Amino acid sequence: MKALVLRGSRNVFTLRIDGAEIECPIKGKILKGVDGYYNPLAPGDIVETNGKLILGLEERRNTFARFNQKGQSPQLLAANVDLALCITTPVSPPWRPRFVDRFLFQAEISGVNAALIFNKIDLNGEDPDIEERLEDFCRIGYPVYRVSALKGQGMESLCAFLKGKTSVFVGQSGVGKSSLINALIPGQGIRTGALNEKYDRGNHTTTQGMLMDASGLGPSTFVIDTPGIRRLAPERTAPADVIHYMKEFAPLAHKCSFGFSCTHKTEPGCKIMEAVHAGVIHEDRYESFLRIRDEMSSLEQYPDYD
């Protein structure tokens, strides 16, 4: 039988078969086809089972992962998704555009369409710097949904966007992922937490990824919640390839006067720097590009989950 992975940890996973949920371990604790990952399965995976054991894994359409320092390997957050959604806020916790850039970089590596959900707009004083960045994300091709899960603002258009898709929610602790899901799926009752007043960041409430049926929004609609992340470390890739995974940078790759050897820092005829000066590439995105590329070059150690 084929089954949908809803959640799990270590070697035991909760599966859905014909509307019923069962728990199954992996046969022999080793599953073919999952080499190289920190964890063998993720919410959204399709597996083969005999009702007692997980026997195999169906080929994935895609995965959304992050780099796990402890295991020095990619950690799966979700599989077989249509959308990757970065949940962010203007305040409480503070706006973090670098996190968004890293998220979008990972989405491009994963080959998954990405969008931003700007939650807690009821707390937003329309900071011009934040609005400028949000408008730039829209300009380069990433939809932005401004919502308030608490007040219900903007939720109708977000629901329409999610309809018929499997979406993974990613963000810092405290940005309101659980509150959003409770608003999208009434009765789900996911526990929410208050912000840490001292550090103005969220307390960890979601401890493992979980796929939920959101068919109330429309047929074949699912949402995957993930644990809060303090700093998103993208999957490892060659430093020279970083430029290909930033949407507005990619068309300019290797068009510089110095071609492949251009560092995009000081060289005359650098198309990337010209684009920054012309406003085609935002200065903050350029800074994120340099930082991510430097990290890939230095194989920097990354912090783990909150």
The 8 nearest C-alpha neighbors of each residue, nearest first, counted from 0:
[[1, 48, 47, 49, 2, 50, 16, 46],
 [2, 0, 47, 46, 48, 45, 3, 16],
 [1, 3, 16, 46, 15, 45, 14, 47],
 [2, 4, 45, 15, 14, 44, 5, 43],
 [3, 5, 14, 42, 44, 43, 6, 13],
 [6, 4, 210, 42, 209, 13, 14, 3],
 [7, 5, 209, 42, 13, 12, 4, 208],
 [8, 6, 12, 11, 13, 9, 5, 207],
 [7, 9, 11, 10, 12, 6, 207, 38],
 [8, 10, 11, 7, 38, 12, 39, 24],
 [9, 11, 24, 8, 25, 28, 12, 7],
 [12, 10, 24, 23, 7, 8, 9, 22],
 [13, 11, 7, 23, 22, 6, 24, 14],
 [12, 14, 22, 6, 5, 21, 7, 4],
 [15, 13, 4, 21, 3, 20, 5, 2],
 [14, 16, 20, 3, 19, 2, 18, 21],
 [15, 17, 2, 19, 18, 20, 14, 3],
 [18, 16, 19, 15, 2, 20, 1, 3],
 [17, 19, 16, 15, 20, 14, 2, 21],
 [18, 20, 16, 15, 17, 21, 14, 2],
 [21, 19, 15, 14, 16, 13, 18, 22],
 [22, 20, 14, 13, 15, 23, 19, 50],
 [23, 21, 13, 12, 14, 11, 20, 24],
 [22, 24, 52, 12, 11, 51, 53, 13],
 [23, 25, 11, 10, 52, 53, 12, 26],
 [26, 24, 53, 28, 52, 10, 27, 29],
 [27, 25, 28, 52, 53, 54, 24, 29],
 [26, 28, 29, 25, 30, 24, 54, 52],
 [29, 27, 25, 26, 10, 30, 24, 53],
 [30, 28, 27, 25, 31, 26, 39, 33],
 [31, 29, 33, 55, 32, 28, 25, 39],
 [30, 32, 33, 29, 55, 56, 34, 54],
 [31, 33, 34, 30, 56, 55, 58, 39],
 [34, 32, 39, 31, 36, 30, 35, 40],
 [35, 33, 36, 32, 31, 39, 30, 37],
 [36, 34, 33, 72, 37, 73, 38, 39],
 [37, 35, 73, 38, 34, 72, 74, 33],
 [36, 38, 74, 72, 70, 73, 35, 39],
 [39, 37, 36, 40, 74, 75, 9, 41],
 [38, 40, 33, 36, 37, 30, 41, 34],
 [41, 39, 38, 44, 42, 75, 33, 4],
 [40, 42, 77, 75, 44, 76, 78, 43],
 [43, 41, 5, 4, 77, 6, 210, 44],
 [42, 44, 78, 4, 79, 77, 41, 3],
 [43, 45, 4, 78, 42, 41, 3, 46],
 [46, 44, 3, 57, 2, 4, 56, 43],
 [47, 45, 56, 2, 57, 1, 55, 44],
 [46, 48, 1, 55, 54, 0, 53, 56],
 [49, 47, 53, 54, 50, 0, 52, 1],
 [48, 50, 51, 52, 0, 53, 47, 54],
 [51, 49, 48, 52, 23, 21, 0, 53],
 [50, 52, 49, 23, 48, 53, 24, 22],
 [53, 51, 23, 24, 26, 48, 25, 49],
 [54, 52, 48, 25, 26, 47, 24, 55],
 [55, 53, 48, 47, 26, 52, 25, 56],
 [54, 56, 47, 46, 53, 30, 57, 31],
 [57, 55, 46, 47, 45, 58, 32, 54],
 [56, 58, 45, 46, 59, 55, 47, 44],
 [57, 59, 56, 60, 45, 32, 44, 61],
 [60, 58, 61, 79, 57, 78, 44, 62],
 [61, 59, 79, 58, 62, 78, 80, 81],
 [60, 62, 79, 59, 78, 109, 80, 63],
 [61, 63, 78, 77, 79, 109, 64, 75],
 [64, 62, 77, 76, 109, 75, 78, 61],
 [65, 63, 75, 76, 74, 73, 62, 66],
 [64, 66, 233, 74, 234, 73, 232, 67],
 [65, 67, 73, 234, 232, 233, 72, 74],
 [68, 66, 72, 71, 69, 70, 74, 73],
 [67, 69, 71, 70, 301, 303, 66, 302],
 [70, 68, 67, 71, 303, 72, 302, 37],
 [69, 71, 72, 68, 67, 37, 73, 74],
 [72, 70, 68, 67, 69, 66, 73, 37],
 [71, 73, 70, 67, 37, 66, 36, 74],
 [74, 72, 66, 36, 65, 67, 37, 234],
 [75, 73, 37, 64, 65, 67, 66, 36],
 [74, 76, 64, 77, 41, 63, 73, 38],
 [77, 75, 64, 63, 41, 74, 208, 225],
 [78, 76, 41, 42, 63, 75, 62, 43],
 [77, 79, 62, 43, 44, 80, 61, 41],
 [80, 78, 61, 60, 43, 59, 62, 44],
 [79, 81, 165, 78, 82, 166, 61, 167],
 [82, 80, 165, 164, 166, 111, 112, 79],
 [83, 81, 166, 112, 113, 80, 111, 84],
 [82, 84, 113, 167, 166, 112, 168, 111],
 [85, 83, 168, 114, 115, 113, 167, 169],
 [84, 86, 115, 169, 170, 116, 168, 87],
 [87, 85, 116, 170, 169, 115, 117, 84],
 [86, 88, 117, 174, 118, 116, 85, 170],
 [89, 87, 118, 117, 90, 94, 174, 119],
 [88, 90, 94, 123, 93, 119, 87, 91],
 [91, 89, 93, 92, 88, 94, 122, 123],
 [92, 90, 93, 199, 200, 88, 89, 173],
 [91, 93, 200, 90, 199, 173, 174, 88],
 [94, 92, 90, 91, 89, 95, 88, 199],
 [93, 95, 89, 88, 90, 96, 92, 87],
 [94, 96, 97, 98, 93, 99, 87, 88],
 [95, 97, 99, 98, 100, 94, 132, 283],
 [98, 96, 100, 99, 95, 101, 287, 283],
 [99, 97, 101, 96, 100, 95, 102, 231],
 [98, 100, 96, 102, 97, 101, 103, 85],
 [101, 99, 97, 103, 102, 98, 104, 96],
 [102, 100, 104, 98, 99, 103, 105, 97],
 [101, 103, 99, 105, 104, 100, 98, 106],
 [104, 102, 106, 100, 105, 101, 99, 107],
 [103, 105, 101, 107, 102, 106, 244, 245],
 [106, 104, 108, 102, 233, 103, 107, 109],
 [107, 105, 103, 109, 111, 108, 104, 110],
 [106, 108, 110, 104, 244, 109, 105, 103],
 [109, 107, 105, 106, 110, 244, 104, 234],
 [110, 108, 106, 107, 111, 63, 105, 62],
 [109, 111, 107, 108, 106, 112, 61, 62],
 [112, 110, 106, 109, 82, 113, 107, 83],
 [111, 113, 82, 83, 81, 110, 106, 114],
 [114, 112, 83, 82, 84, 111, 106, 141],
 [113, 115, 142, 84, 141, 143, 85, 83],
 [116, 114, 143, 85, 84, 86, 117, 144],
 [115, 117, 144, 86, 118, 143, 85, 145],
 [116, 118, 145, 87, 88, 144, 146, 86],
 [117, 119, 146, 88, 147, 120, 116, 87],
 [120, 118, 147, 121, 122, 88, 146, 148],
 [121, 119, 123, 122, 147, 118, 146, 145],
 [120, 122, 119, 123, 147, 150, 146, 152],
 [123, 121, 120, 119, 124, 90, 89, 91],
 [124, 122, 120, 125, 121, 89, 119, 126],
 [123, 125, 126, 122, 120, 121, 89, 127],
 [126, 124, 123, 127, 130, 129, 128, 89],
 [125, 127, 129, 124, 128, 130, 123, 89],
 [128, 126, 130, 129, 131, 125, 132, 124],
 [129, 127, 131, 130, 126, 132, 125, 133],
 [130, 128, 132, 131, 126, 127, 133, 89],
 [129, 131, 127, 133, 132, 128, 134, 126],
 [132, 130, 128, 134, 129, 133, 127, 135],
 [131, 133, 135, 129, 134, 130, 136, 128],
 [134, 132, 130, 136, 135, 131, 129, 137],
 [133, 135, 137, 131, 132, 136, 130, 138],
 [134, 136, 138, 132, 137, 133, 131, 139],
 [137, 135, 133, 141, 139, 138, 134, 132],
 [136, 138, 141, 134, 140, 135, 142, 139],
 [139, 137, 135, 136, 140, 134, 141, 133],
 [140, 138, 136, 137, 141, 247, 135, 246],
 [139, 141, 137, 138, 142, 136, 246, 135],
 [140, 142, 137, 114, 136, 139, 113, 143],
 [143, 141, 114, 137, 115, 140, 144, 136],
 [142, 144, 115, 116, 114, 137, 145, 141],
 [145, 143, 116, 117, 146, 115, 157, 142],
 [144, 146, 117, 116, 153, 118, 143, 120],
 [147, 145, 153, 118, 152, 120, 117, 154],
 [146, 148, 119, 152, 118, 149, 150, 151],
 [147, 149, 151, 179, 150, 178, 182, 146],
 [148, 150, 147, 151, 178, 119, 152, 182],
 [151, 149, 147, 152, 148, 121, 146, 119],
 [152, 150, 148, 147, 149, 154, 153, 146],
 [153, 151, 147, 146, 150, 154, 148, 155],
 [152, 154, 146, 155, 156, 145, 151, 157],
 [153, 155, 157, 152, 156, 151, 158, 146],
 [154, 156, 158, 157, 153, 159, 152, 151],
 [155, 157, 159, 158, 154, 153, 160, 144],
 [158, 156, 160, 154, 159, 155, 161, 144],
 [159, 157, 155, 161, 160, 156, 154, 162],
 [158, 160, 156, 162, 157, 161, 155, 216],
 [159, 161, 157, 158, 162, 156, 164, 163],
 [162, 160, 158, 159, 164, 157, 163, 220],
 [163, 161, 159, 217, 164, 220, 160, 216],
 [164, 162, 220, 219, 218, 217, 161, 165],
 [163, 165, 220, 162, 161, 81, 166, 221],
 [164, 166, 221, 80, 81, 220, 222, 82],
 [167, 165, 82, 222, 83, 80, 81, 223],
 [166, 168, 223, 83, 222, 84, 224, 82],
 [167, 169, 84, 224, 223, 85, 225, 83],
 [170, 168, 85, 86, 225, 84, 167, 227],
 [171, 169, 86, 227, 85, 228, 87, 172],
 [172, 170, 227, 228, 229, 174, 173, 169],
 [171, 173, 227, 201, 174, 203, 202, 228],
 [201, 172, 174, 175, 200, 194, 171, 92],
 [175, 173, 87, 172, 88, 171, 176, 92],
 [174, 176, 178, 173, 177, 179, 118, 86],
 [177, 175, 179, 178, 174, 180, 86, 168],
 [176, 178, 180, 179, 175, 189, 191, 181],
 [179, 177, 175, 181, 180, 176, 148, 182],
 [180, 178, 182, 176, 148, 177, 181, 175],
 [179, 181, 183, 177, 182, 178, 184, 176],
 [180, 182, 178, 184, 179, 183, 185, 187],
 [183, 181, 179, 180, 184, 185, 178, 148],
 [182, 184, 180, 181, 179, 185, 158, 213],
 [183, 185, 181, 182, 187, 180, 213, 186],
 [186, 184, 187, 181, 182, 183, 188, 180],
 [185, 187, 188, 184, 181, 189, 182, 183],
 [186, 188, 185, 181, 184, 189, 180, 211],
 [189, 187, 186, 181, 190, 185, 184, 177],
 [190, 188, 187, 177, 181, 191, 178, 180],
 [191, 189, 188, 204, 192, 177, 205, 178],
 [190, 192, 177, 189, 204, 178, 193, 175],
 [193, 191, 202, 204, 194, 190, 201, 173],
 [194, 192, 201, 195, 202, 191, 173, 196],
 [195, 193, 201, 200, 196, 202, 199, 173],
 [194, 196, 199, 200, 197, 198, 201, 202],
 [197, 195, 199, 198, 194, 200, 193, 201],
 [198, 196, 195, 199, 200, 194, 201, 202],
 [197, 199, 200, 196, 195, 194, 201, 92],
 [200, 198, 196, 195, 92, 197, 91, 194],
 [201, 199, 92, 194, 195, 198, 173, 91],
 [173, 202, 200, 172, 194, 195, 203, 193],
 [201, 203, 194, 172, 192, 195, 204, 173],
 [202, 204, 172, 205, 201, 227, 305, 206],
 [203, 205, 192, 206, 202, 191, 190, 226],
 [206, 204, 226, 207, 203, 225, 227, 208],
 [207, 205, 226, 204, 208, 203, 225, 227],
 [208, 206, 226, 205, 225, 209, 6, 7],
 [207, 209, 225, 224, 6, 226, 42, 76],
 [208, 210, 6, 224, 223, 5, 42, 207],
 [209, 211, 223, 5, 42, 222, 6, 224],
 [212, 210, 222, 221, 223, 213, 209, 5],
 [211, 213, 221, 214, 220, 222, 210, 215],
 [212, 214, 221, 220, 215, 216, 184, 211],
 [215, 213, 217, 218, 220, 216, 212, 219],
 [214, 216, 213, 217, 184, 218, 220, 212],
 [215, 217, 214, 162, 213, 158, 220, 218],
 [216, 218, 214, 162, 215, 163, 220, 219],
 [217, 219, 214, 220, 163, 216, 162, 215],
 [220, 218, 163, 214, 164, 221, 217, 165],
 [221, 219, 163, 164, 213, 214, 218, 162],
 [222, 220, 165, 212, 213, 211, 164, 166],
 [221, 223, 166, 211, 210, 165, 167, 213],
 [224, 222, 210, 167, 209, 166, 168, 211],
 [223, 225, 168, 209, 208, 167, 222, 210],
 [224, 226, 208, 169, 207, 168, 227, 223],
 [227, 225, 205, 206, 207, 208, 228, 224],
 [226, 228, 172, 171, 170, 225, 203, 305],
 [229, 227, 171, 304, 230, 305, 170, 231],
 [228, 230, 171, 305, 304, 231, 227, 172],
 [231, 229, 228, 232, 98, 302, 304, 303],
 [230, 232, 233, 228, 101, 98, 229, 65],
 [231, 233, 66, 65, 230, 301, 234, 101],
 [234, 232, 65, 105, 66, 231, 235, 101],
 [233, 235, 66, 65, 73, 236, 232, 105],
 [236, 234, 233, 295, 237, 66, 73, 298],
 [235, 237, 238, 234, 295, 240, 241, 239],
 [236, 238, 240, 239, 295, 241, 235, 296],
 [239, 237, 292, 295, 240, 241, 296, 236],
 [238, 240, 237, 241, 242, 292, 259, 243],
 [239, 241, 237, 238, 242, 243, 236, 244],
 [242, 240, 243, 238, 244, 239, 292, 237],
 [241, 243, 240, 244, 249, 245, 248, 252],
 [242, 244, 249, 241, 240, 245, 248, 252],
 [245, 243, 107, 241, 242, 104, 246, 108],
 [246, 244, 248, 242, 243, 247, 104, 249],
 [245, 247, 248, 249, 244, 139, 243, 107],
 [248, 246, 249, 245, 139, 250, 280, 279],
 [247, 249, 245, 246, 251, 250, 242, 252],
 [248, 250, 243, 252, 251, 242, 246, 247],
 [251, 249, 252, 248, 247, 246, 243, 254],
 [252, 250, 249, 254, 248, 270, 253, 271],
 [251, 253, 249, 254, 250, 242, 248, 243],
 [252, 254, 258, 259, 255, 251, 261, 257],
 [255, 253, 251, 252, 258, 270, 256, 269],
 [254, 256, 269, 258, 270, 257, 253, 268],
 [257, 255, 268, 258, 269, 254, 267, 261],
 [256, 258, 261, 255, 260, 259, 269, 268],
 [259, 257, 253, 255, 256, 260, 261, 254],
 [258, 260, 253, 261, 257, 255, 239, 252],
 [259, 261, 258, 257, 262, 253, 255, 263],
 [262, 260, 257, 263, 259, 258, 266, 255],
 [261, 263, 264, 260, 266, 265, 259, 269],
 [264, 262, 261, 269, 271, 265, 272, 266],
 [263, 265, 262, 266, 272, 261, 269, 289],
 [266, 264, 263, 267, 262, 269, 272, 261],
 [265, 267, 269, 264, 268, 263, 261, 262],
 [268, 266, 269, 265, 256, 257, 255, 270],
 [267, 269, 256, 255, 270, 266, 257, 273],
 [270, 268, 255, 271, 267, 272, 266, 263],
 [271, 269, 273, 255, 272, 274, 268, 251],
 [270, 272, 274, 273, 269, 263, 275, 251],
 [273, 271, 275, 274, 269, 270, 276, 263],
 [272, 274, 270, 276, 271, 275, 277, 269],
 [273, 275, 279, 277, 271, 272, 276, 280],
 [276, 274, 280, 272, 278, 277, 273, 279],
 [275, 277, 273, 274, 278, 272, 279, 280],
 [276, 278, 274, 275, 279, 273, 280, 272],
 [279, 277, 275, 280, 276, 281, 274, 282],
 [278, 280, 274, 277, 275, 281, 276, 247],
 [281, 279, 275, 278, 274, 282, 285, 284],
 [280, 282, 284, 283, 278, 275, 285, 279],
 [281, 283, 285, 284, 275, 286, 280, 278],
 [284, 282, 286, 285, 281, 287, 97, 96],
 [283, 285, 287, 281, 286, 282, 288, 280],
 [286, 284, 288, 282, 283, 287, 281, 289],
 [285, 287, 283, 289, 288, 284, 290, 282],
 [288, 286, 284, 290, 285, 289, 291, 283],
 [287, 289, 285, 291, 286, 290, 292, 284],
 [288, 290, 292, 286, 287, 291, 293, 285],
 [291, 289, 287, 293, 292, 288, 294, 286],
 [290, 292, 294, 288, 293, 289, 287, 295],
 [291, 293, 238, 295, 289, 294, 290, 241],
 [294, 292, 296, 290, 291, 295, 289, 297],
 [295, 293, 291, 297, 296, 292, 299, 298],
 [294, 296, 292, 298, 238, 293, 297, 291],
 [297, 295, 293, 294, 238, 298, 292, 237],
 [296, 298, 294, 299, 295, 293, 292, 300],
 [299, 297, 295, 296, 294, 300, 235, 293],
 [298, 300, 297, 294, 301, 295, 296, 293],
 [301, 299, 68, 298, 302, 294, 297, 71],
 [300, 302, 68, 299, 232, 303, 67, 66],
 [303, 301, 68, 300, 304, 230, 232, 67],
 [302, 304, 68, 67, 301, 305, 69, 230],
 [305, 303, 228, 229, 302, 227, 226, 230],
 [304, 229, 228, 303, 203, 227, 172, 202]]
